[in-house]
Amino acid sequence: MFSKVVIFLAVVAVAVAQYGYEHGAAYSSQHISRHDGHPDIVNVHGHQMDYSTHPKYTFEYKVEDHHTGDMKSQHESRDGDVVKGVYSLHQPDGSERTVHYHGDHHTGFHADVKYDTHHIVPKHHY
């Protein structure tokens, strides 16, 4: 009898994992690409270290969970000393915050923050 219960629970778990639950499935993804230059061996205070001559990468991720309201995304790229990116997230009040940012060795870090307000209409149950 115990083995039948375990098998039944395993089948239910697979079905929930495959098809989601009644409130909808969550979605998450990520991607990372590195394109660093060829590393050089440098001496730092008598220790040899790998040093990447020109760091270069891009990455992005996204989360969408309509059940919990956790919705956010980010994309960033770096080419040498220049970093650029954007991220956005849905806040508890229903607005969406989007930040575009840029940083480099000469000008430092700068961010432009924008809010997009979505009007939330409460549902009335009669």
VEXTORLUM-20545 format. One line per field, with one value per residue (C-alpha): residue number from 1; residue in three letters; x, y, z. Coordinates in steps of 0.1 Angstrom, whole numbers, plus 5000, padded with zeros to 4 digits. Layout:
# VEXTORLUM-20545
resi = (NUM;...)
resn = (ALA;...)
u = (X;...)
v = (Y;...)
w = (Z;...)
END
This chain:
# VEXTORLUM-20545
resi = (1;2;3;4;5;6;7;8;9;10;11;12;13;14;15;16;17;18;19;20;21;22;23;24;25;26;27;28;29;30;31;32;33;34;35;36;37;38;39;40;41;42;43;44;45;46;47;48;49;50;51;52;53;54;55;56;57;58;59;60;61;62;63;64;65;66;67;68;69;70;71;72;73;74;75;76;77;78;79;80;81;82;83;84;85;86;87;88;89;90;91;92;93;94;95;96;97;98;99;100;101;102;103;104;105;106;107;108;109;110;111;112;113;114;115;116;117;118;119;120;121;122;123;124;125;126)
resn = (MET;PHE;SER;LYS;VAL;VAL;ILE;PHE;LEU;ALA;VAL;VAL;ALA;VAL;ALA;VAL;ALA;GLN;TYR;GLY;TYR;GLU;HIS;GLY;ALA;ALA;TYR;SER;SER;GLN;HIS;ILE;SER;ARG;HIS;ASP;GLY;HIS;PRO;ASP;ILE;VAL;ASN;VAL;HIS;GLY;HIS;GLN;MET;ASP;TYR;SER;THR;HIS;PRO;LYS;TYR;THR;PHE;GLU;TYR;LYS;VAL;GLU;ASP;HIS;HIS;THR;GLY;ASP;MET;LYS;SER;GLN;HIS;GLU;SER;ARG;ASP;GLY;ASP;VAL;VAL;LYS;GLY;VAL;TYR;SER;LEU;HIS;GLN;PRO;ASP;GLY;SER;GLU;ARG;THR;VAL;HIS;TYR;HIS;GLY;ASP;HIS;HIS;THR;GLY;PHE;HIS;ALA;ASP;VAL;LYS;TYR;ASP;THR;HIS;HIS;ILE;VAL;PRO;LYS;HIS;HIS;TYR)
u = (5000;5028;5044;5011;5009;5045;5039;5007;5025;5054;5029;5012;5045;5055;5021;5024;5060;5051;5018;5020;4994;4960;4973;4997;5033;5063;5089;5126;5155;5191;5219;5256;5282;5318;5342;5373;5406;5434;5447;5482;5503;5514;5534;5517;5539;5559;5529;5519;5482;5460;5450;5423;5435;5400;5370;5339;5306;5268;5242;5205;5178;5141;5115;5078;5056;5021;5010;5033;5037;5075;5083;5117;5144;5179;5203;5240;5270;5306;5333;5366;5359;5324;5294;5258;5226;5189;5167;5131;5108;5071;5067;5040;5019;5015;5041;5070;5105;5130;5167;5191;5226;5261;5295;5330;5365;5362;5326;5318;5284;5251;5216;5183;5153;5118;5085;5055;5023;4997;4963;4950;4912;4901;4877;4844;4827;4789)
v = (5000;5024;5019;5027;5060;5069;5061;5082;5111;5108;5109;5140;5157;5150;5163;5195;5201;5195;5213;5239;5244;5260;5295;5293;5283;5305;5312;5319;5321;5332;5335;5343;5348;5356;5369;5377;5384;5360;5359;5370;5359;5390;5393;5410;5414;5383;5361;5351;5357;5353;5387;5391;5419;5429;5416;5412;5396;5398;5383;5384;5369;5370;5359;5358;5344;5357;5338;5357;5388;5383;5398;5412;5411;5424;5426;5438;5439;5448;5456;5465;5492;5501;5485;5491;5476;5478;5461;5463;5450;5451;5468;5458;5489;5478;5502;5490;5504;5505;5515;5521;5523;5530;5530;5535;5545;5581;5592;5568;5552;5568;5555;5567;5555;5556;5545;5533;5534;5508;5516;5488;5484;5464;5435;5436;5404;5407)
w = (5000;5009;4975;4957;4976;4967;4930;4930;4946;4921;4892;4906;4911;4875;4862;4883;4872;4835;4832;4861;4888;4886;4889;4860;4856;4863;4837;4842;4818;4817;4792;4796;4768;4775;4748;4768;4751;4754;4790;4798;4827;4848;4879;4908;4939;4929;4922;4887;4878;4848;4835;4808;4785;4773;4792;4771;4780;4778;4800;4805;4826;4829;4856;4850;4878;4875;4906;4930;4908;4906;4872;4864;4837;4831;4802;4806;4784;4789;4764;4780;4806;4793;4810;4797;4809;4816;4842;4850;4876;4886;4920;4945;4937;4900;4885;4865;4873;4844;4849;4820;4833;4819;4834;4822;4835;4824;4834;4862;4867;4855;4859;4843;4863;4849;4864;4843;4863;4855;4870;4892;4891;4922;4915;4933;4941;4945)
END
